[in-house]
Amino acid sequence: MKKILTVILTLALIVGVSVLPAKAKKAESLPIGGLAEVTAIKLPDYDGHVTNRVSLMNSTKAKLFGDADRSGDITAADALYLAKYLAGISSFTADTTFCDVNYDGTVDMLDLAILQRHIAGWSDYASLPFGKELYGSTNDYMPDVLYYESLPELSGLEYAKLNDAQKAVYRDIEAAIESFSTEYIFTDFSSLEELCLVYYSVKRDHPEYFWLANSYGYGKVNTTGNYFLQINYIYDSEAAKDAHAAELRTVLKGLVDHIGDTDYSDYELELMIHDWICNRNEYDHTAASTGMSTQNFNSWTLYGALVSGKSVCEGYAEAFQFCLAMFGINSTVVTGDVHMWNYVMLDNDAYYVDPTWNDDDSNNTVYHTYFNLTYAQISESRNFYSDYSSATSASIHSGSFNYNIPQSTATKYNYFVVNGTYLTSVDSAAMLAAIKEAAGTAYSSGKTSATIEFRFSSKSVCSNTADLNIGNLISSINSSSGLPYYINSCSHTTNTALPYYRLTVSLASR
């Protein structure tokens, strides 16, 4: 049986049973700032010989793309698969993307040679299982060297939206970033906007590239009129990036230990990861108000959220995206209102999540106001940037656009639906059951308070809190026989614009 998670929140007691006026929460008002402004730097036009000079021979991609049979591990079977492919055995089917060990766009004998050297132990890197079903234990999941900085394209929602020519450039950009190259990446694109689309697709599929700067260089080749790209980094050396990566690996191991070996559903994993990130991170208001600088650039990355424990919305969203990917759950980031949040794929449906505004630093509490919402629901409090197809050139150059985001309507995995607290009317019986369940779970766990979150189908239902009859519900609970606890106080927060209602009760022994 799957373990159902109940969020238990410890808050200060309020003397006497009372319903207090709503208080403004961070989750109910958007910030000023938080999304880094990316600068496109015009480079001198190029007159030389056009060839990509990116170092493509890097062990990270050799590990990942050596997995020819897509088993999650690189073994001798992969060498056999690749050898059969190269021998032209027609009855054998191979995924040529994953056979391209050195990531140069061609599957040839060089790929087989590199793969054989890897399997023979000629290099000191370990294979990386991918997908939660492969992780029997922490040791299985966390090899001696975790190359977390290489999420495969099969988990890249933005990569999947590109055409073949764009995907080829995408792979060139990946290879450059992973090898810390600043060499020009030449393309056949005559449109700067198309180059930007691919560059931002890489950034949005790969939050683990925390060493990217908030700028990039571009220019034209005089002889062809096509654009080239140059990657910029926030660290001045690959060694500095690797030192930060080592710290990040330690934190990621902590997440794996936190999840443990229980066979959770994807929804349960998503919820646990969301709460884990929010509990270890807090919003960096100072960085958001002053903008990115050399002193605070980590606050715009998953490194800031997971290692430093302080980030703006980008850090929250990118940490959430990457940690979900660690367990085989696809997601990506969404932008708008100088803000970033996510959509997550569950059972082939998209759900919108805003971990930044679910994290209330004012009382160290994690809420779920914005957890697995439909497009219409998240749009009640978010303004999406324009789609690439209609965005201005300036917006595309700075990354202030989205690309074919889903207009999702699925509600199956909405937090409130799962927990039975999504109400189409003032349903006293449903509210009573939810309060009793949360209070009972909290009390049996030794907690002295519990918070219950409700979402209503219309604003009118939530507009008059007197109609909710919370006092009567609490009185009913307190008069029930057989309960080991009673409720001695309560408070609430209401947001009729969403509409959302949050009730906190304090508990005492009978």
MONOR-V434247 format. One record per run of one state. SS is the DSSP state (A for helix, B for strand, O for the rest). FROM is the first residue (numbers start at 0). LEN is the number of residues. If there is no record, write none. Layout:
# MONOR-V434247
SS_FROM_LEN, SS_FROM_LEN
This chain:
# MONOR-V434247
O_0_25, A_25_3, O_28_10, B_38_4, O_42_3, B_45_1, O_46_12, A_58_7, O_65_10, A_75_11, O_86_9, A_95_4, O_99_9, A_108_11, O_119_12, A_131_3, O_134_3, A_137_4, O_141_11, A_152_3, O_155_3, A_158_3, O_161_2, A_163_15, O_178_6, B_184_2, O_186_5, A_191_14, O_205_6, B_211_10, O_221_5, B_226_7, O_233_4, A_237_22, O_259_6, A_265_15, O_280_1, B_281_2, O_283_1, A_284_6, O_290_6, A_296_4, O_300_1, A_301_7, O_308_1, B_309_2, O_311_1, A_312_14, O_326_4, B_330_6, O_336_2, B_338_8, O_346_2, B_348_5, O_353_2, A_355_3, B_358_2, O_360_4, B_364_2, O_366_4, B_370_3, O_373_1, A_374_5, O_379_7, B_386_1, O_387_5, A_392_6, O_398_3, B_401_1, O_402_12, A_414_4, O_418_3, B_421_2, O_423_4, A_427_17, O_444_4, B_448_8, O_456_2, A_458_5, O_463_1, A_464_4, O_468_1, A_469_9, O_478_6, B_484_11, O_495_4, B_499_10, O_509_1
